[in-house]
Amino acid sequence: MKQHLNKDILQSKKRTFLELPKDFFERLASEELNAVARALSLLESDSTKYEKDRGQLLEWIYGQQIQKARRIGITGSPGVGKSSFIEAFGQMICEEGFKVAVLSIDPSSAVSGGSILGDQTRMTELSKRKNAYIRPSPSSNILGGVAGATRESIALFEALSYDYILIETVGVGQSETAVAQMTDLFLLLLLPGAGDSLQGIKRGVVEMADIIAVNKADGDRKQLALETKRAYRQAVQLFPPKRSGWETSLHTISSQERTGISTLLTEIGAYFNFVSDNGYLSKNRSHQAMDWFDSSLNRSFLEWFSQYPGLNSLVAQQKTAVSESKKAPYLAAKEVIQWLDGQIKKSTKSD
Protein backbone atom coordinates (compact mmCIF):
# COMPACT_ATOMS: atom_id res chain seq x y z
CA MET A 1 0.00 0.00 0.00
CA LYS A 2 2.84 2.37 0.78
CA GLN A 3 4.15 2.48 -2.77
CA HIS A 4 0.69 3.05 -4.21
CA LEU A 5 0.03 5.79 -1.68
CA ASN A 6 3.23 7.65 -2.50
CA LYS A 7 2.46 7.39 -6.21
CA ASP A 8 -1.06 8.73 -5.71
CA ILE A 9 0.21 11.70 -3.74
CA LEU A 10 2.77 12.64 -6.38
CA GLN A 11 0.33 12.20 -9.27
CA SER A 12 -2.40 14.21 -7.57
CA LYS A 13 -0.12 17.25 -7.39
CA LYS A 14 0.52 17.11 -11.14
CA ARG A 15 -3.17 17.09 -12.13
CA THR A 16 -5.34 20.18 -12.47
CA PHE A 17 -8.11 20.51 -9.92
CA LEU A 18 -10.33 22.65 -12.12
CA GLU A 19 -13.71 21.08 -12.88
CA LEU A 20 -13.66 18.08 -10.57
CA PRO A 21 -14.93 14.85 -12.21
CA LYS A 22 -18.64 14.16 -11.71
CA ASP A 23 -17.93 10.95 -9.83
CA PHE A 24 -15.16 12.49 -7.70
CA PHE A 25 -17.20 12.73 -4.50
CA GLU A 26 -18.52 9.20 -4.97
CA ARG A 27 -14.96 7.91 -5.22
CA LEU A 28 -13.97 10.05 -2.27
CA ALA A 29 -16.82 8.68 -0.16
CA SER A 30 -15.66 5.15 -0.98
CA GLU A 31 -12.13 6.20 0.12
CA GLU A 32 -10.47 5.49 -3.20
CA LEU A 33 -6.81 6.27 -2.56
CA ASN A 34 -6.40 8.49 -5.59
CA ALA A 35 -9.49 10.53 -4.70
CA VAL A 36 -8.40 11.00 -1.06
CA ALA A 37 -4.89 12.04 -2.12
CA ARG A 38 -6.35 14.47 -4.66
CA ALA A 39 -8.69 15.97 -2.06
CA LEU A 40 -5.83 16.48 0.41
CA SER A 41 -3.67 18.13 -2.25
CA LEU A 42 -6.57 20.41 -3.14
CA LEU A 43 -7.00 21.43 0.50
CA GLU A 44 -3.26 22.09 0.80
CA SER A 45 -3.10 24.20 -2.36
CA ASP A 46 -3.07 27.95 -1.75
CA SER A 47 -3.61 28.88 -5.40
CA THR A 48 -6.63 31.10 -6.06
CA LYS A 49 -7.20 29.15 -9.30
CA TYR A 50 -8.56 26.26 -7.28
CA GLU A 51 -10.74 28.33 -4.93
CA LYS A 52 -14.02 27.11 -6.50
CA ASP A 53 -13.01 23.44 -6.32
CA ARG A 54 -11.75 23.87 -2.77
CA GLY A 55 -15.05 25.45 -1.78
CA GLN A 56 -17.01 22.57 -3.32
CA LEU A 57 -14.86 20.07 -1.45
CA LEU A 58 -15.36 21.85 1.89
CA GLU A 59 -19.11 22.03 1.29
CA TRP A 60 -19.12 18.27 0.67
CA ILE A 61 -17.08 17.64 3.83
CA TYR A 62 -19.41 19.63 6.06
CA GLY A 63 -22.44 18.12 4.36
CA GLN A 64 -21.48 14.67 5.65
CA GLN A 65 -22.50 13.10 8.91
CA ILE A 66 -19.19 13.97 10.54
CA GLN A 67 -17.92 11.59 13.19
CA LYS A 68 -15.91 13.23 15.91
CA ALA A 69 -12.59 11.43 15.78
CA ARG A 70 -10.10 11.45 18.61
CA ARG A 71 -7.67 14.16 17.58
CA ILE A 72 -4.27 13.63 19.15
CA GLY A 73 -1.27 15.93 18.75
CA ILE A 74 2.10 14.21 19.18
CA THR A 75 5.30 16.14 19.75
CA GLY A 76 8.79 15.67 21.11
CA SER A 77 12.41 16.55 20.44
CA PRO A 78 14.10 15.20 17.29
CA GLY A 79 15.30 11.65 17.94
CA VAL A 80 12.66 10.89 20.57
CA GLY A 81 11.06 8.34 18.26
CA LYS A 82 7.80 10.01 17.22
CA SER A 83 7.52 8.04 13.99
CA SER A 84 8.40 4.70 15.58
CA PHE A 85 5.86 5.39 18.32
CA ILE A 86 3.12 6.22 15.81
CA GLU A 87 4.04 3.07 13.89
CA ALA A 88 3.47 0.90 16.98
CA PHE A 89 0.56 2.94 18.36
CA GLY A 90 -1.22 3.12 15.00
CA GLN A 91 -0.95 -0.62 14.45
CA MET A 92 -2.46 -1.27 17.85
CA ILE A 93 -5.39 1.01 16.98
CA CYS A 94 -5.87 -0.84 13.69
CA GLU A 95 -5.74 -4.21 15.44
CA GLU A 96 -8.69 -3.11 17.56
CA GLY A 97 -10.69 -2.48 14.40
CA PHE A 98 -10.45 1.33 14.32
CA LYS A 99 -9.43 3.58 11.43
CA VAL A 100 -6.45 5.87 11.95
CA ALA A 101 -5.20 8.81 9.89
CA VAL A 102 -1.69 10.15 10.42
CA LEU A 103 -0.96 13.72 9.41
CA SER A 104 2.79 13.63 9.52
CA ILE A 105 4.09 17.18 9.22
CA ASP A 106 7.48 17.05 7.49
CA PRO A 107 10.00 19.89 7.33
CA SER A 108 9.59 21.73 4.03
CA SER A 109 12.12 21.25 1.28
CA ALA A 110 14.16 24.40 0.78
CA VAL A 111 14.07 23.82 -2.97
CA SER A 112 10.49 22.84 -3.80
CA GLY A 113 8.71 23.75 -0.57
CA GLY A 114 7.23 20.25 -0.53
CA SER A 115 7.29 17.49 2.03
CA ILE A 116 10.43 15.38 2.35
CA LEU A 117 8.20 12.28 2.87
CA GLY A 118 10.59 10.83 5.43
CA ASP A 119 8.06 9.82 8.07
CA GLN A 120 5.95 7.79 5.71
CA THR A 121 9.02 5.81 4.71
CA ARG A 122 9.69 4.99 8.37
CA MET A 123 6.09 3.85 9.03
CA THR A 124 6.37 0.92 6.62
CA GLU A 125 4.17 -1.55 8.52
CA LEU A 126 1.43 0.92 9.39
CA SER A 127 1.24 2.12 5.78
CA LYS A 128 0.32 -1.42 4.72
CA ARG A 129 -2.81 -1.42 6.88
CA LYS A 130 -6.09 -0.99 5.00
CA ASN A 131 -7.64 1.01 7.86
CA ALA A 132 -4.69 3.43 8.09
CA TYR A 133 -3.85 6.45 5.95
CA ILE A 134 -0.58 8.36 6.24
CA ARG A 135 -0.29 11.82 4.77
CA PRO A 136 3.06 13.62 4.93
CA SER A 137 2.56 17.35 4.42
CA PRO A 138 5.07 20.22 4.26
CA SER A 139 5.18 22.53 7.26
CA SER A 140 5.99 25.44 4.91
CA ASN A 141 7.88 27.08 7.77
CA ILE A 142 4.65 27.68 9.69
CA LEU A 143 5.15 28.12 13.43
CA GLY A 144 4.02 25.21 15.53
CA GLY A 145 5.22 22.62 13.07
CA VAL A 146 1.85 22.18 11.41
CA ALA A 147 0.81 22.49 7.81
CA GLY A 148 -1.43 25.33 6.68
CA ALA A 149 -4.35 23.04 5.81
CA THR A 150 -4.10 20.68 8.78
CA ARG A 151 -7.54 21.73 10.10
CA GLU A 152 -9.15 21.07 6.73
CA SER A 153 -7.42 17.69 6.50
CA ILE A 154 -8.75 16.77 9.95
CA ALA A 155 -12.28 17.66 8.82
CA LEU A 156 -11.88 15.49 5.70
CA PHE A 157 -10.86 12.40 7.67
CA GLU A 158 -13.69 12.94 10.13
CA ALA A 159 -16.10 13.12 7.18
CA LEU A 160 -14.64 9.76 6.08
CA SER A 161 -15.45 8.34 9.55
CA TYR A 162 -11.91 7.87 10.83
CA ASP A 163 -11.72 7.09 14.54
CA TYR A 164 -8.27 8.49 15.38
CA ILE A 165 -6.39 11.38 13.79
CA LEU A 166 -2.75 11.62 14.86
CA ILE A 167 -0.88 14.83 14.12
CA GLU A 168 2.89 14.44 14.30
CA THR A 169 4.68 17.77 14.51
CA VAL A 170 8.13 18.66 13.19
CA GLY A 171 9.43 18.79 16.75
CA VAL A 172 9.69 20.89 19.86
CA GLY A 173 11.37 24.26 19.58
CA GLN A 174 8.70 26.34 17.88
CA SER A 175 5.38 27.36 19.38
CA GLU A 176 3.29 24.21 19.79
CA THR A 177 0.20 26.24 20.63
CA ALA A 178 -1.03 25.76 17.07
CA VAL A 179 -1.17 22.00 17.61
CA ALA A 180 -3.07 22.30 20.88
CA GLN A 181 -5.63 24.57 19.19
CA MET A 182 -6.70 21.87 16.74
CA THR A 183 -6.47 18.68 18.81
CA ASP A 184 -8.28 17.20 21.78
CA LEU A 185 -5.29 15.63 23.49
CA PHE A 186 -1.66 16.74 23.52
CA LEU A 187 0.89 13.94 23.92
CA LEU A 188 4.51 14.76 24.71
CA LEU A 189 7.22 12.16 24.13
CA LEU A 190 10.48 12.35 26.10
CA LEU A 191 13.79 10.55 25.97
CA PRO A 192 15.23 8.87 29.06
CA GLY A 193 17.27 11.67 30.63
CA ALA A 194 17.75 13.58 33.84
CA GLY A 195 15.60 16.61 33.22
CA ASP A 196 14.26 19.52 31.25
CA SER A 197 17.62 20.96 30.20
CA LEU A 198 18.72 17.71 28.62
CA GLN A 199 15.44 17.29 26.76
CA GLY A 200 15.46 20.77 25.29
CA ILE A 201 11.75 21.00 26.12
CA LYS A 202 10.25 24.36 26.97
CA ARG A 203 8.18 24.55 30.14
CA GLY A 204 5.17 25.79 28.18
CA VAL A 205 5.12 22.61 26.10
CA VAL A 206 5.22 20.45 29.23
CA GLU A 207 2.37 22.49 30.73
CA MET A 208 0.22 21.88 27.65
CA ALA A 209 0.78 18.12 27.69
CA ASP A 210 -2.18 16.03 28.78
CA ILE A 211 -0.09 12.86 28.75
CA ILE A 212 3.69 12.54 28.95
CA ALA A 213 5.38 9.33 27.80
CA VAL A 214 9.06 8.55 28.21
CA ASN A 215 9.91 6.56 25.09
CA LYS A 216 12.77 4.10 24.51
CA ALA A 217 12.34 2.63 28.00
CA ASP A 218 14.08 -0.60 27.05
CA GLY A 219 17.37 -2.37 27.72
CA ASP A 220 19.72 -0.49 30.00
CA ARG A 221 17.59 2.67 29.66
CA LYS A 222 14.64 1.35 31.69
CA GLN A 223 15.89 2.70 34.99
CA LEU A 224 16.81 6.04 33.47
CA ALA A 225 13.33 6.25 31.95
CA LEU A 226 11.74 5.64 35.36
CA GLU A 227 13.90 8.39 36.87
CA THR A 228 12.84 10.77 34.11
CA LYS A 229 9.21 9.90 34.74
CA ARG A 230 9.59 10.65 38.46
CA ALA A 231 11.35 13.95 37.75
CA TYR A 232 8.59 15.14 35.43
CA ARG A 233 5.88 13.93 37.80
CA GLN A 234 7.27 16.29 40.42
CA ALA A 235 7.46 19.10 37.88
CA VAL A 236 3.88 18.83 36.62
CA GLN A 237 2.56 18.93 40.18
CA LEU A 238 3.78 22.53 40.37
CA PHE A 239 1.82 23.62 37.28
CA PRO A 240 -1.59 25.27 37.55
CA PRO A 241 -4.66 23.03 37.02
CA LYS A 242 -5.76 22.48 33.42
CA ARG A 243 -9.01 23.96 32.18
CA SER A 244 -10.16 20.43 31.34
CA GLY A 245 -9.74 19.35 34.97
CA TRP A 246 -7.51 16.48 33.81
CA GLU A 247 -4.31 15.79 35.73
CA THR A 248 -1.32 15.15 33.48
CA SER A 249 -0.43 11.45 33.55
CA LEU A 250 3.04 10.03 32.94
CA HIS A 251 4.11 6.73 31.41
CA THR A 252 7.18 4.82 30.27
CA ILE A 253 6.95 3.06 26.92
CA SER A 254 9.08 1.28 24.36
CA SER A 255 8.02 1.62 20.74
CA GLN A 256 10.62 -0.97 19.76
CA GLU A 257 9.41 -3.62 22.19
CA ARG A 258 5.80 -2.35 22.08
CA THR A 259 5.65 -2.28 25.87
CA GLY A 260 3.47 0.24 27.67
CA ILE A 261 1.62 1.12 24.44
CA SER A 262 -1.60 -0.72 25.36
CA THR A 263 -1.60 0.95 28.79
CA LEU A 264 -1.15 4.31 27.09
CA LEU A 265 -4.05 3.60 24.73
CA THR A 266 -6.24 2.76 27.73
CA GLU A 267 -5.20 6.01 29.40
CA ILE A 268 -6.11 7.95 26.26
CA GLY A 269 -9.54 6.33 26.38
CA ALA A 270 -9.89 7.38 30.02
CA TYR A 271 -8.97 10.96 29.06
CA PHE A 272 -11.64 11.15 26.37
CA ASN A 273 -14.26 9.69 28.70
CA PHE A 274 -13.29 12.26 31.33
CA VAL A 275 -13.48 15.34 29.05
CA SER A 276 -16.65 14.05 27.39
CA ASP A 277 -18.42 13.56 30.70
CA ASN A 278 -17.53 17.00 32.09
CA GLY A 279 -18.41 18.79 28.83
CA TYR A 280 -14.92 20.09 28.15
CA LEU A 281 -14.50 18.21 24.86
CA SER A 282 -17.49 19.83 23.14
CA LYS A 283 -16.71 23.24 24.63
CA ASN A 284 -13.09 23.05 23.47
CA ARG A 285 -14.15 21.95 19.98
CA SER A 286 -16.44 24.99 19.81
CA HIS A 287 -13.58 27.33 20.79
CA GLN A 288 -11.31 25.71 18.22
CA ALA A 289 -13.91 26.22 15.48
CA MET A 290 -14.18 29.90 16.38
CA ASP A 291 -10.38 30.26 16.32
CA TRP A 292 -10.38 28.65 12.88
CA PHE A 293 -13.06 31.10 11.73
CA ASP A 294 -11.09 34.08 13.06
CA SER A 295 -7.86 33.00 11.37
CA SER A 296 -9.70 32.28 8.10
CA LEU A 297 -11.42 35.66 8.25
CA ASN A 298 -8.13 37.47 8.87
CA ARG A 299 -6.49 35.64 5.98
CA SER A 300 -9.43 36.42 3.70
CA PHE A 301 -9.27 40.09 4.64
CA LEU A 302 -5.56 40.19 3.82
CA GLU A 303 -6.17 38.52 0.47
CA TRP A 304 -8.99 40.93 -0.28
CA PHE A 305 -7.03 44.04 0.68
CA SER A 306 -3.98 42.92 -1.28
CA GLN A 307 -6.01 43.26 -4.48
CA TYR A 308 -6.08 47.03 -4.19
CA PRO A 309 -3.76 48.56 -6.84
CA GLY A 310 -0.80 50.23 -5.22
CA LEU A 311 -1.10 48.46 -1.86
CA ASN A 312 1.84 46.11 -2.32
CA SER A 313 4.03 49.01 -3.41
CA LEU A 314 3.00 51.04 -0.36
CA VAL A 315 3.65 48.12 1.99
CA ALA A 316 7.10 47.62 0.45
CA GLN A 317 7.91 51.30 1.02
CA GLN A 318 6.78 51.13 4.64
CA LYS A 319 8.82 47.98 5.24
CA THR A 320 11.91 49.71 3.90
CA ALA A 321 11.30 52.70 6.15
CA VAL A 322 10.84 50.44 9.19
CA SER A 323 13.92 48.30 8.41
CA GLU A 324 16.02 51.46 8.13
CA SER A 325 14.63 52.77 11.44
CA LYS A 326 13.14 55.79 9.69
CA LYS A 327 9.63 55.09 10.88
CA ALA A 328 8.01 53.37 13.85
CA PRO A 329 6.37 50.05 12.90
CA TYR A 330 3.10 51.09 14.54
CA LEU A 331 2.92 54.37 12.60
CA ALA A 332 3.88 52.65 9.34
CA ALA A 333 1.05 50.14 9.79
CA LYS A 334 -1.41 52.94 10.63
CA GLU A 335 -0.51 54.74 7.41
CA VAL A 336 -1.27 51.61 5.40
CA ILE A 337 -4.68 51.27 7.11
CA GLN A 338 -5.45 54.95 6.54
CA TRP A 339 -4.57 54.57 2.86
CA LEU A 340 -6.84 51.54 2.59
CA ASP A 341 -9.64 53.41 4.33
CA GLY A 342 -9.34 56.19 1.78
CA GLN A 343 -9.45 53.71 -1.11
CA ILE A 344 -12.57 52.02 0.25
CA LYS A 345 -14.33 55.38 0.71
CA LYS A 346 -13.47 56.39 -2.85
CA SER A 347 -14.85 53.12 -4.27
CA THR A 348 -18.02 53.51 -2.19
CA LYS A 349 -18.67 57.01 -3.49
CA SER A 350 -18.08 55.91 -7.10
CA ASP A 351 -20.65 53.12 -6.68
Secondary structure in CASP SS format (residue, H / E / C, confidence):
PFRMAT SS
TARGET T0000
AUTHOR 0000-0000-0000
METHOD secondary structure of the structure
MODEL  1
M C 1.00
K H 1.00
Q H 1.00
H H 1.00
L H 1.00
N H 1.00
K H 1.00
D H 1.00
I H 1.00
L H 1.00
Q H 1.00
S H 1.00
K H 1.00
K H 1.00
R C 1.00
T C 1.00
F C 1.00
L C 1.00
E C 1.00
L C 1.00
P C 1.00
K C 1.00
D C 1.00
F H 1.00
F H 1.00
E H 1.00
R H 1.00
L H 1.00
A H 1.00
S C 1.00
E C 1.00
E C 1.00
L H 1.00
N H 1.00
A H 1.00
V H 1.00
A H 1.00
R H 1.00
A H 1.00
L H 1.00
S H 1.00
L H 1.00
L H 1.00
E H 1.00
S C 1.00
D C 1.00
S C 1.00
T H 1.00
K H 1.00
Y H 1.00
E H 1.00
K H 1.00
D H 1.00
R H 1.00
G H 1.00
Q H 1.00
L H 1.00
L H 1.00
E H 1.00
W H 1.00
I H 1.00
Y H 1.00
G C 1.00
Q C 1.00
Q C 1.00
I C 1.00
Q C 1.00
K C 1.00
A C 1.00
R E 1.00
R E 1.00
I E 1.00
G E 1.00
I E 1.00
T E 1.00
G E 1.00
S C 1.00
P C 1.00
G C 1.00
V C 1.00
G C 1.00
K H 1.00
S H 1.00
S H 1.00
F H 1.00
I H 1.00
E H 1.00
A H 1.00
F H 1.00
G H 1.00
Q H 1.00
M H 1.00
I H 1.00
C H 1.00
E H 1.00
E C 1.00
G C 1.00
F C 1.00
K C 1.00
V E 1.00
A E 1.00
V E 1.00
L E 1.00
S E 1.00
I E 1.00
D E 1.00
P C 1.00
S E 1.00
S C 1.00
A C 1.00
V C 1.00
S C 1.00
G C 1.00
G C 1.00
S E 1.00
I C 1.00
L C 1.00
G H 1.00
D H 1.00
Q H 1.00
T H 1.00
R H 1.00
M C 1.00
T C 1.00
E C 1.00
L H 1.00
S H 1.00
K H 1.00
R C 1.00
K C 1.00
N C 1.00
A E 1.00
Y E 1.00
I E 1.00
R E 1.00
P E 1.00
S E 1.00
P E 1.00
S C 1.00
S C 1.00
N C 1.00
I C 1.00
L C 1.00
G C 1.00
G C 1.00
V C 1.00
A C 1.00
G C 1.00
A C 1.00
T H 1.00
R H 1.00
E H 1.00
S H 1.00
I H 1.00
A H 1.00
L H 1.00
F H 1.00
E H 1.00
A H 1.00
L C 1.00
S C 1.00
Y C 1.00
D C 1.00
Y E 1.00
I E 1.00
L E 1.00
I E 1.00
E E 1.00
T C 1.00
V C 1.00
G C 1.00
V C 1.00
G C 1.00
Q C 1.00
S C 1.00
E C 1.00
T H 1.00
A H 1.00
V H 1.00
A H 1.00
Q C 1.00
M C 1.00
T C 1.00
D C 1.00
L E 1.00
F E 1.00
L E 1.00
L E 1.00
L E 1.00
L E 1.00
L C 1.00
P C 1.00
G C 1.00
A C 1.00
G C 1.00
D H 1.00
S H 1.00
L H 1.00
Q H 1.00
G C 1.00
I C 1.00
K C 1.00
R H 1.00
G H 1.00
V H 1.00
V H 1.00
E H 1.00
M H 1.00
A C 1.00
D C 1.00
I E 1.00
I E 1.00
A E 1.00
V E 1.00
N C 1.00
K C 1.00
A C 1.00
D C 1.00
G H 1.00
D H 1.00
R H 1.00
K H 1.00
Q H 1.00
L H 1.00
A H 1.00
L H 1.00
E H 1.00
T H 1.00
K H 1.00
R H 1.00
A H 1.00
Y H 1.00
R H 1.00
Q H 1.00
A H 1.00
V H 1.00
Q C 1.00
L C 1.00
F C 1.00
P C 1.00
P C 1.00
K C 1.00
R C 1.00
S C 1.00
G C 1.00
W C 1.00
E C 1.00
T C 1.00
S E 1.00
L E 1.00
H E 1.00
T E 1.00
I C 1.00
S E 1.00
S C 1.00
Q C 1.00
E C 1.00
R C 1.00
T E 1.00
G C 1.00
I H 1.00
S H 1.00
T H 1.00
L H 1.00
L H 1.00
T H 1.00
E H 1.00
I H 1.00
G H 1.00
A H 1.00
Y H 1.00
F H 1.00
N H 1.00
F H 1.00
V H 1.00
S H 1.00
D H 1.00
N C 1.00
G C 1.00
Y H 1.00
L H 1.00
S H 1.00
K H 1.00
N H 1.00
R H 1.00
S H 1.00
H H 1.00
Q H 1.00
A H 1.00
M H 1.00
D H 1.00
W H 1.00
F H 1.00
D H 1.00
S H 1.00
S H 1.00
L H 1.00
N H 1.00
R H 1.00
S H 1.00
F H 1.00
L H 1.00
E H 1.00
W H 1.00
F H 1.00
S C 1.00
Q C 1.00
Y C 1.00
P C 1.00
G C 1.00
L H 1.00
N H 1.00
S H 1.00
L H 1.00
V H 1.00
A H 1.00
Q H 1.00
Q H 1.00
K H 1.00
T H 1.00
A H 1.00
V H 1.00
S H 1.00
E C 1.00
S C 1.00
K C 1.00
K C 1.00
A C 1.00
P H 1.00
Y H 1.00
L H 1.00
A H 1.00
A H 1.00
K H 1.00
E H 1.00
V H 1.00
I H 1.00
Q H 1.00
W H 1.00
L H 1.00
D H 1.00
G H 1.00
Q H 1.00
I H 1.00
K H 1.00
K H 1.00
S H 1.00
T H 1.00
K H 1.00
S H 1.00
D C 1.00
END
